[in-house]
Amino acid sequence: MFKAILDEDTYISIFEERHSQELFELIISSRDSIRKWLEFPDKTNSVDDTRAFISRSLNRFANNNGYWAGIWYKGQIAGSIGFLRIDWDAMRTEIGYWLGSKFEGIGLMTNACKAFVDHAFNDLNLRKIEIGVATNNIKSRAIPERLGFTQEGVIRNYERLHNQFLDRVIYGLVIDEWQ
């Protein structure tokens, strides 16, 4: 299936069922850091949960409506990146992402996002990409800012996570702004 080499140590590959165990282990080992900003770690309690996630992702891929891929670094799964959905009428998508805690701070997600932006604009012929991030998630916000996305606004009380409401900043990038 789909595989993109980012550098000699890193590649992205669409998730397949055979990745279920490895993905589950990464989520469990990084549960505390991931759950600060995302809901899914609390709902991932078995390999069957990751298997079901991968199955849903492959169905979305088959229906041409987004997908999730793994990011591998030095032979280990390091995190995940995906097109959350694709709006073919508006020719836009939203990128979501997360990393395992021991893989943070080495540029993996910036490089993965750059590859996804290139793919969206050059292969899928989309015109706009959005990234939504909790306003207090400074590390995650740095990625679209580093890649030249424009902050388009803040949605107040966007989501409820761990009994608190989080605001979300929306970043956008249109094809004419990408080099």
N, C-alpha and C positions, 0 to 999 in steps of 0.2 A: 504494500500500500504506500501511500504518500510518505515521503521522507525528505527532509531538507537539511543539508549539512551547513552548519553555521561557522564552524572552525574545526580545527583538528581534534578538539575535545568535546564538541557540542553538536547535537543534532536535534531536530524536531521530527516527531513521527505521530501520525494519527493513532489514537488508541485502538487497540484490538483486544479481544477478550483475554488473550494470553497475558496481558499486562495487569490484570485485575489484582493479583496478589501483591505485586511490587507497588502498585499505586496505593493499595490499602495500607501497606506497611509505611509508606512515606506519609500518608495522612495521619496515621496513628502517631508516628514519631514526631510530627510537627503540629499535632492537634492544638496545643496551647497557643502557638504563634499564629496559626491560620484563623482560629476561631475569634481572634480579636476583631476581625473585619468581615468574616464570612460565616454563613450559617451552616454550610454543608458538613463541616467536620463533626458537629454534634449529631448529625443524621447518618453518619457513616460508622456503622457498628460491626460490620462483617465484610468479608470478601464478596459476599453476594450483593451488598450495597454498591461496591465499586463495579462489579460485573453489570449490574442493572444500569448504572450511570453510563458505562461504556456502550451498552446496547442502545440506550437512548441517543447517545452521541452518534453512533453509526447510523441509526435511523434518520437522524437529522441530516447527516452527510448524504445519505442516499436520496433524501428529499430535497437536497440542494438548499438547506436552510440552516447552515452553520455546522460546526463540529468542534470537538476538543481534541487537542494533541498533547502528547507528553514532551517534556524537554529533558533530554538525556545529557548528562555531563560526566565524562570519564567513565562511561559504562553504567552509570546509575541514574535512575529517574530522579530528577531534581524538582520538577514542578509541572505545571500545566498552563496552557494558553488556548484560547478558543474564540471563534466567532460565535457570539451568543445567539444571534439570529441574523438573517440577511433579508433586508427589505429591497426586493428587486425592483419595485415600482419607483422608490426614491433613490435606488442605487447606493444604499448605505448599509453599514454593519456596525456592530459594537464588539470591541475586543474585551475579554475578561482574562484574568491571569492570577496565579498564585505560585509561590515557591516554598519548598521545604526549608525549615529554619537554617539548616547547615549550609544551604546554597545561596543565602542572601549576601548581597554586597560585592559580588564578583562580576556583575554586568550581564548575567545570563538573561534576565528578563528584558533588559533594554535591547539586546541582540535579537531575542525571540520576537519581540514586538516589531522591531524594524523589519524582520523577515515577513511577519504577518501583514504589515502595512504594504510592503512591496507586492506581496501576493494579492492582496485585495485590489490594489490599483492596477497592477500590470497583468495579472492573470484573470481576475474576476471582473475587471473593468468597472469597479465601483467608483463612485465619485466622492464619498464621504465616509470617514471612520470616526466613531465616538469611543471614548473611554470614560466610564463613570467610576468615581473613587470616593470613599468616605472622606470628608473634609479634613479629618484629623490624621489620616493615614499618609503621613509625610513621605515615607519611602515609596509607596505606590504612586503618589502624585508626581514624584520626581521623574518617573518614566515618560509619561506623555509630555511633560515640560521639556525634558532632555531631547525628545524627538521632534519638537517644534509644533506640537498641538497648541491650540488656542483655548484658553479657559472661556467657555461660553456661558456659564452661569452656575448657580447653586440651587439645588432643589432642597428646600427645608423639610425636615422630618420625612425623608425619603423612605427610610426603612426602620423597622424595630428589630434590634439585635440585643439579646441578653437584657431585656426589660429597659432598654433605653433607646431613644430615637436618635438616629444619625442623619445628618445632612450629607448630601452627595454633591460633589463638584463634577460638572460635565465638561470634558475636553473634546474638541472637534478638530479634525484635519480634513481639508478638501484636497482633491488631487492636484490642483494648481499650486498648492503650497509645498508639495513634496518634491524633493530633488531626485 
